[in-house]
Amino acid sequence: MLPVLHASADALLKRIRRTSFYYQRWNNTLAFSINNAYGRYARECAARYAAEHGTMDLPPSPLQEKGAAYFPRIFPADKARAYSQTITELLERNDSVVERPKESDLAARIRAPLRTLGTDILDAVRAPAIHDALLRFFRGHYRIEWITCFRTFPAKRVAGSWLWHSDSFPPHTCKLFLHLTPANVETGATEFMTLADTMAYRRAGYFGQFKDERFANLEEFAAAHHLPYRPFHFDAEPGDGTLFDMNFFHRAVRPEHAFRDVIQFYFLPSPIPWEQQYERDVEKLMAVTGNFPKNPRPGASVTASSQSMMM
């Protein structure tokens, strides 16, 4: 009897978390306890920042409605290219820091990029334009929760993040891509949708959360439901950055040739500046990860995995 009740309760919760009300509030399908913990912590961090710095007249973050923003030249282009060359050398000698997914060869992850490539990659976060954008998004301090690095290879098929999807990360978090190679429609850009279009597709019944429900092309779905189909992307060069909210619809564009190298930073709210928190977390950040903590307070809880790590 209990297994039946649990199954019924789980099915009900799944339906509730896919309602417009729940998505409008949290933009994900995570448990209320996780979402509430992140919402409360974000407000606490923002209030502390305001108390220490006075009333802020910050413009709204472009991520709130558009979902993504592009920042050219946040990192030296020659260093970005040099890091890409290092990744090539690691792959050529089949170094132990290279992790290839078992199910495909579409991408390779480089373990512990802070150790493998060097701590200079943090200069991307120090770029004034990125600091300003993160300050606008968090309305206060932020911290780096983890850093990953991956290479995407040319492929004829699509899988996982190459399909239109919405991740299920907690609210008040975001990612930064530091591009080490060109990223465009031929070499592997990421396409995004706005919040308005994301919500319209959800209301029409497309969620793209799990791999078995994702489409590579949404033009037919859009036409059938009288929806606009207007994805956008940024043509990035080595050293450029893309900041985005992972819970809006997006997909990676499969590279037609060459490859795409990206360093990925995942940010959470913080009551103190990120560099102070980094000094406390440096050993943890040297490790490989890609999950989010159930409780956003540093060291407060175990982690939980999201549906998609690479875009």
Residue, then its C-alpha position, 0 to 999 in steps of 0.5 A: m500500500l505504501p509504495v502505491l501511495h508514494a507513487s501517487a504522491d510523486a506523480l501529483l508533485k510532478r504535475i504540480r511542479r510543471t504547472s505555470f504557477y510553479y514555473q512562474r515562481w521558481n522557473n524549475t521543477l525542484a522541490f519546494s524546500i530547495n527553492n525556498a532555501y535558495g530564495r531565502y538565502a538570496r534575499e539575506c545576501a542581498a539585504r546584507y550587501a545593501a546594509e553595507h553599501g547603502t541603497m543601490d540603484l542597479p538596473p535590472s539584469p538582462l538575464q531576468e527576461k532575456g536569459a543570456a548576455y554576451f560580453p566580448r574580450i573579458f579575457p586575453a584572447d592569446k591566453a584563451r587560445a593557449y588554454s585550448q592548445t593545452i587541451t589539445e595536448l592533453l587529449e593527444r597524450n590521453d592524459s588522466v585529467v581527460e574524462r570522456p562520457k561513456e555514452s558518446d564521444l561528443a564531448a570531453r571534460i577536463r578535470a579540475p581546470l583550476r589545477t590543469l589549466g591554471t588559476d589565471i582563468l579566474d581573471a574572467v570573473r574579475a573583468p569589470a563587465i562580468h562583475d557588474a553583470l553578476l552584481r545586477f543579477f544577484r543584487g549583491h555578492y556572489r561566489i563560484e560554486w564550481i568550475t568545469c571545462f569541456r571540449t565539444f567535437p564535431a558530430k553528425r548526430v545530436a544528444g542531450s544538450w544538443l536538444w532544446h531543453s530547460d535545466s532544473f537548477p535552483p533560482h538565483t544561480c547562473k553560469l558563465f561560459l569563457h570561450l577558448t575557441p570561436a563559437n558560432v553556428e558552424t563551430g558550436a554556438t548556444e541558442f537561447m530563448t527569452l523567458a516569455d517564449t520559454m513560458a509560452y512553450r511550457r504552457a503549450g506542453y513542451f518542457g524539454q527537461f528529460k532527455d526522452e522528451r527533448f526535440a532537436n527542432l521546435e519549428e514544427f511544434a511552434a507552428a502547430h501551437h501558433l507560437p513564435y520561433r525566435p531563438f538567438h545566439f552570440d558569435a563569440e571569439p576566444g576570450d569572450g564570455t556568455l552569462f546565462d540563466m540555465n532554466f530558460f530554454h536553450r540548446a547547444v548547436r552541434p559543431e559542423h567542423a573544428f571543435r568548441d572549448v569552454i570553461q564554465f563557472y557556476f555562481l551562487p549568492s554570497p554574503i561576502p565577495w567572491e574572492q574571499q569565499y574563494e580563499r576558503d573554498v580553493e581546495k573544493l574548487m580544485a576538485v571536479t564537480g557539476n552539481f548544486p548544493k541542496n542548501p546554498r549556505p557554504g558547507a551546509s548540505v550535500t549536493a544534488s544533480s541537475q538534468s544537464m551540465m553542458m550546453 
